[in-house]
Amino acid sequence: MTTSGGAGGLGRLGRWCAQHRAVVVVGWLLLMVLVTIGHRVSGGTYTDDFTLPDSPAQHGADLLAVHQPGAGLSGRVKSSV
């Protein structure tokens, strides 16, 4: 926080973003598209295979896989308002 009454750098950035909303939104969308394209061009793949060795969660997942194969591999989320 500045004591001279003027806005700091973050305040100026926030004010600029508020005054140029469309530019900011288009910039973020463009960034997301470019990151996705870069990820695909570099050969990256999306995966949901995640493990945490020697963690309680991994031990639970391993037990579940032994006793109920296929459990937890897919699911449906239902929400109601």
C-alpha positions in Angstrom: 0.0 0.0 0.0 1.4 3.4 -0.9 1.3 6.3 1.5 1.4 9.1 -1.1 -2.3 8.5 -2.1 -1.4 7.2 -5.5 -2.2 3.7 -6.7 0.6 1.2 -6.7 1.5 -1.0 -9.6 -1.1 -3.6 -8.8 -3.8 -1.0 -8.5 -2.8 0.5 -11.9 -2.9 -3.0 -13.4 -6.3 -3.7 -11.9 -7.7 -0.4 -13.1 -6.3 -1.0 -16.6 -7.9 -4.5 -16.7 -11.2 -3.2 -15.5 -11.2 -0.5 -18.2 -10.2 -2.9 -21.0 -12.3 -6.0 -20.1 -12.6 -7.3 -23.6 -8.9 -7.1 -24.3 -8.2 -9.0 -21.0 -10.8 -11.7 -21.8 -9.6 -12.2 -25.4 -6.0 -12.3 -24.1 -6.8 -15.1 -21.6 -8.7 -17.1 -24.2 -5.9 -16.7 -26.7 -3.4 -17.8 -24.0 -5.4 -20.9 -23.2 -5.6 -21.8 -26.9 -1.9 -21.3 -27.4 -1.0 -23.4 -24.4 -3.3 -26.2 -25.6 -1.8 -26.1 -29.1 1.7 -26.0 -27.6 0.9 -29.0 -25.4 -0.4 -31.0 -28.4 2.5 -30.0 -30.7 5.0 -31.1 -28.1 3.5 -34.5 -27.9 1.9 -34.2 -24.5 -1.1 -36.3 -23.6 -3.7 -35.9 -21.0 -4.0 -38.7 -18.4 -5.9 -39.4 -15.3 -3.4 -42.0 -14.0 -2.1 -40.5 -10.7 -0.4 -42.3 -7.9 1.1 -41.2 -4.6 3.4 -44.0 -3.4 3.2 -44.9 0.3 0.4 -42.5 1.0 -2.8 -43.5 2.9 -4.9 -42.6 -0.2 -2.8 -44.9 -2.4 -3.1 -47.8 0.1 -6.9 -47.3 0.1 -7.0 -47.3 -3.7 -4.8 -50.4 -3.9 -7.2 -52.2 -1.4 -10.2 -51.1 -3.4 -8.6 -52.4 -6.6 -7.9 -55.8 -5.0 -11.4 -56.3 -3.5 -13.5 -54.6 -6.1 -11.7 -54.4 -9.5 -13.0 -51.6 -11.7 -14.4 -49.6 -8.7 -13.6 -46.0 -8.8 -12.5 -46.0 -12.5 -15.6 -44.1 -13.7 -18.4 -42.3 -12.1 -21.3 -40.0 -12.6 -21.7 -36.7 -10.9 -25.2 -35.6 -10.3 -26.1 -32.2 -9.0 -29.5 -30.7 -8.3 -30.5 -27.2 -7.4 
